[in-house]
Amino acid sequence: MIKIGLVSGEIKFLTHKAEWVDQKFGPKYRTFLNAEQKNNFVNTLEKKNITPTITEYDLPSAELLEKCEGKKFNTLQEANAFVQGQEQLSETEILALAVAELYEMMSGGAV
């Protein structure tokens, strides 16, 4: 399963998730963008005698990485739909289509 995050509107693919139980705050988790981040965090937890459960996420294909390059999204929902191939129109695109349809209706012809 591929998991993503959104950083400044750009898709970032998550590689791992660490879950553990904090004695004060209960269950906690943290996600990571690469194995190095995960390893550093796990080492920190292990120094505190905490052994997290690690989930490894599937990595995206080169095709998906290329498809996402340079794309910006307003919400994680939009980004997930894009990654899953269910692209949704942005609010601006929806508004442009509505204006074009309204113009066509009022002018009696095609845009």
BALOBA-1460 file (C-alpha; in Angstrom, 3 decimals):
// residues 111
<rec num="1" residu="m" x="0.000" y="0.000" z="0.000"/>
<rec num="2" residu="i" x="1.341" y="3.434" z="-0.966"/>
<rec num="3" residu="k" x="0.920" y="6.226" z="1.582"/>
<rec num="4" residu="i" x="1.445" y="9.908" z="0.928"/>
<rec num="5" residu="g" x="1.761" y="13.183" z="2.763"/>
<rec num="6" residu="l" x="1.478" y="16.750" z="1.538"/>
<rec num="7" residu="v" x="4.319" y="19.211" z="2.103"/>
<rec num="8" residu="s" x="3.811" y="22.746" z="0.769"/>
<rec num="9" residu="g" x="1.214" y="21.339" z="-1.623"/>
<rec num="10" residu="e" x="3.559" y="18.694" z="-3.069"/>
<rec num="11" residu="i" x="3.119" y="14.949" z="-2.686"/>
<rec num="12" residu="k" x="5.699" y="13.221" z="-0.523"/>
<rec num="13" residu="f" x="5.696" y="9.431" z="-0.380"/>
<rec num="14" residu="l" x="5.902" y="7.892" z="3.079"/>
<rec num="15" residu="t" x="8.221" y="4.931" z="3.540"/>
<rec num="16" residu="h" x="7.581" y="3.796" z="7.124"/>
<rec num="17" residu="k" x="5.345" y="4.187" z="10.141"/>
<rec num="18" residu="a" x="6.504" y="3.631" z="13.733"/>
<rec num="19" residu="e" x="3.916" y="2.896" z="16.436"/>
<rec num="20" residu="w" x="4.587" y="2.674" z="20.155"/>
<rec num="21" residu="v" x="2.924" y="3.232" z="23.522"/>
<rec num="22" residu="d" x="3.956" y="6.248" z="25.560"/>
<rec num="23" residu="q" x="3.469" y="5.648" z="29.293"/>
<rec num="24" residu="k" x="2.039" y="9.162" z="29.786"/>
<rec num="25" residu="f" x="0.101" y="9.706" z="26.579"/>
<rec num="26" residu="g" x="-0.836" y="6.224" z="25.353"/>
<rec num="27" residu="p" x="-0.560" y="5.005" z="21.746"/>
<rec num="28" residu="k" x="1.468" y="7.196" z="19.414"/>
<rec num="29" residu="y" x="2.791" y="6.977" z="15.882"/>
<rec num="30" residu="r" x="5.057" y="8.794" z="13.479"/>
<rec num="31" residu="t" x="5.516" y="8.486" z="9.715"/>
<rec num="32" residu="f" x="8.719" y="8.922" z="7.734"/>
<rec num="33" residu="l" x="9.810" y="9.994" z="4.259"/>
<rec num="34" residu="n" x="12.899" y="7.773" z="4.200"/>
<rec num="35" residu="a" x="14.617" y="4.917" z="6.009"/>
<rec num="36" residu="e" x="17.280" y="7.179" z="7.513"/>
<rec num="37" residu="q" x="14.669" y="9.275" z="9.362"/>
<rec num="38" residu="k" x="12.991" y="6.095" z="10.574"/>
<rec num="39" residu="n" x="16.262" y="4.541" z="11.756"/>
<rec num="40" residu="n" x="17.300" y="7.674" z="13.657"/>
<rec num="41" residu="f" x="13.923" y="7.850" z="15.387"/>
<rec num="42" residu="v" x="13.886" y="4.139" z="16.243"/>
<rec num="43" residu="n" x="17.376" y="4.488" z="17.745"/>
<rec num="44" residu="t" x="16.113" y="7.346" z="19.926"/>
<rec num="45" residu="l" x="13.158" y="5.264" z="21.124"/>
<rec num="46" residu="e" x="15.334" y="2.236" z="21.793"/>
<rec num="47" residu="k" x="17.610" y="4.355" z="24.017"/>
<rec num="48" residu="k" x="14.483" y="4.904" z="26.124"/>
<rec num="49" residu="n" x="13.795" y="1.146" z="26.143"/>
<rec num="50" residu="i" x="10.849" y="1.548" z="23.778"/>
<rec num="51" residu="t" x="10.513" y="-0.934" z="20.936"/>
<rec num="52" residu="p" x="8.195" y="0.398" z="18.235"/>
<rec num="53" residu="t" x="6.233" y="-1.609" z="15.707"/>
<rec num="54" residu="i" x="7.385" y="-0.644" z="12.216"/>
<rec num="55" residu="t" x="5.176" y="-0.758" z="9.137"/>
<rec num="56" residu="e" x="6.921" y="-0.469" z="5.776"/>
<rec num="57" residu="y" x="4.919" y="1.138" z="2.973"/>
<rec num="58" residu="d" x="5.213" y="0.246" z="-0.706"/>
<rec num="59" residu="l" x="7.359" y="2.575" z="-2.759"/>
<rec num="60" residu="p" x="5.879" y="4.352" z="-5.782"/>
<rec num="61" residu="s" x="6.841" y="3.333" z="-9.306"/>
<rec num="62" residu="a" x="9.126" y="5.547" z="-11.368"/>
<rec num="63" residu="e" x="6.076" y="6.338" z="-13.521"/>
<rec num="64" residu="l" x="4.081" y="7.553" z="-10.515"/>
<rec num="65" residu="l" x="7.018" y="9.624" z="-9.240"/>
<rec num="66" residu="e" x="7.268" y="11.291" z="-12.651"/>
<rec num="67" residu="k" x="3.501" y="11.845" z="-12.830"/>
<rec num="68" residu="c" x="3.572" y="13.634" z="-9.445"/>
<rec num="69" residu="e" x="6.649" y="15.753" z="-10.110"/>
<rec num="70" residu="g" x="5.861" y="19.465" z="-10.018"/>
<rec num="71" residu="k" x="2.167" y="18.978" z="-9.201"/>
<rec num="72" residu="k" x="0.644" y="21.030" z="-6.365"/>
<rec num="73" residu="f" x="-2.494" y="20.189" z="-4.418"/>
<rec num="74" residu="n" x="-4.646" y="22.061" z="-1.923"/>
<rec num="75" residu="t" x="-5.759" y="19.038" z="0.081"/>
<rec num="76" residu="l" x="-4.542" y="15.550" z="0.887"/>
<rec num="77" residu="q" x="-7.834" y="14.246" z="-0.524"/>
<rec num="78" residu="e" x="-7.050" y="15.788" z="-3.948"/>
<rec num="79" residu="a" x="-3.516" y="14.376" z="-3.842"/>
<rec num="80" residu="n" x="-4.762" y="10.883" z="-2.920"/>
<rec num="81" residu="a" x="-7.290" y="10.957" z="-5.763"/>
<rec num="82" residu="f" x="-4.529" y="11.975" z="-8.184"/>
<rec num="83" residu="v" x="-2.214" y="9.175" z="-6.999"/>
<rec num="84" residu="q" x="-5.030" y="6.635" z="-7.272"/>
<rec num="85" residu="g" x="-5.801" y="7.780" z="-10.818"/>
<rec num="86" residu="q" x="-9.109" y="9.366" z="-9.868"/>
<rec num="87" residu="e" x="-8.143" y="12.921" z="-10.632"/>
<rec num="88" residu="q" x="-10.686" y="15.455" z="-9.522"/>
<rec num="89" residu="l" x="-11.092" y="18.905" z="-10.961"/>
<rec num="90" residu="s" x="-9.840" y="21.814" z="-8.893"/>
<rec num="91" residu="e" x="-12.264" y="24.521" z="-7.783"/>
<rec num="92" residu="t" x="-10.824" y="26.829" z="-10.466"/>
<rec num="93" residu="e" x="-11.383" y="24.210" z="-13.189"/>
<rec num="94" residu="i" x="-14.953" y="23.595" z="-12.005"/>
<rec num="95" residu="l" x="-15.660" y="27.334" z="-12.028"/>
<rec num="96" residu="a" x="-14.181" y="27.701" z="-15.541"/>
<rec num="97" residu="l" x="-16.375" y="24.862" z="-16.820"/>
<rec num="98" residu="a" x="-19.456" y="26.398" z="-15.199"/>
<rec num="99" residu="v" x="-18.728" y="29.792" z="-16.773"/>
<rec num="100" residu="a" x="-18.202" y="28.180" z="-20.193"/>
<rec num="101" residu="e" x="-21.483" y="26.246" z="-19.904"/>
<rec num="102" residu="l" x="-23.347" y="29.372" z="-18.794"/>
<rec num="103" residu="y" x="-21.894" y="31.351" z="-21.704"/>
<rec num="104" residu="e" x="-22.902" y="28.596" z="-24.134"/>
<rec num="105" residu="m" x="-26.457" y="28.535" z="-22.755"/>
<rec num="106" residu="m" x="-26.814" y="32.311" z="-22.936"/>
<rec num="107" residu="s" x="-25.260" y="32.736" z="-26.379"/>
<rec num="108" residu="g" x="-27.043" y="29.756" z="-27.902"/>
<rec num="109" residu="g" x="-23.848" y="28.362" z="-29.383"/>
<rec num="110" residu="a" x="-20.659" y="26.545" z="-28.643"/>
<rec num="111" residu="v" x="-17.779" y="28.216" z="-26.841"/>
